[in-house]
Amino acid sequence: MLAAAHIALAQDVDAEPAEMLAAQSRAAFMLLCAGQPEAAQTILRRVIAAQTARGDAGQRYASELRLVQVLQQLGRTDEAVQLANEVAQRQSKCATGQHFALHHLGKALLQAGAHGEARAALSQALALRLALGKAELIASTRQALALLPPTVSGQHME
C-alpha cells in the first residue's frame, strides 16, 4: 500500500488532470493508514488547493473528508469538526455526498465529546444510507452510533 501511495504521489499535482488529483488524494489516505498522518495532511492540503482552483467540487469533497480523518488522527478535533461541518453543509442537497459528510462529521463530533450532536449527524447519515440500501455503509454508521453512550428518555447517560 505504501509503495502504491508513493507511485501516485510522484506525479506533479498542479500539472495533472482531475483523475491524478483524485489518485493522489487516495494515496494520501493510504499514507494515513500506513501511519504517516503528517505526510497525508501535506498532500491533501495541496490536492484540495488544486481541486479548488480547478473548480472540481465533486472530488474536492472526498479529499476534504480524508483530511477530516487525518486531522482526527493528529488530535486536531476542532479543525476536523469544522471542516466536516463545512463539507456537510455544502453537500446538503446531494444525498450521496451528504451521507458521507454526515458520517464523518458524526465521528469527528464523537471524538470531540459532543455526543448529542454526534448522534444527530450519525442518525441522519444512517437514514440516508438505509434509503440507499448500502449494507457496508449502514454497518459502518451503526458501528459509530454504538460507540455513543446510551440514552434514556432522550437524556444522555455519561
Secondary structure, DSSP 4 states (H G I P E B T S, - for coil): -HHHHHHHHTS-GGGS-HHHHHHHHHHHHHHHHTT-HHHHHHHHHHHHHHHHHHT-HHHHHHHHHHHHHHHHHTT-HHHHHHHHHHHHHHTTT-HHHHHHHHHHHHHHHHHHT-HHHHHHHHHHHHHHHHHHT-HHHHHHHHHHHHTSPPEETTEEP-
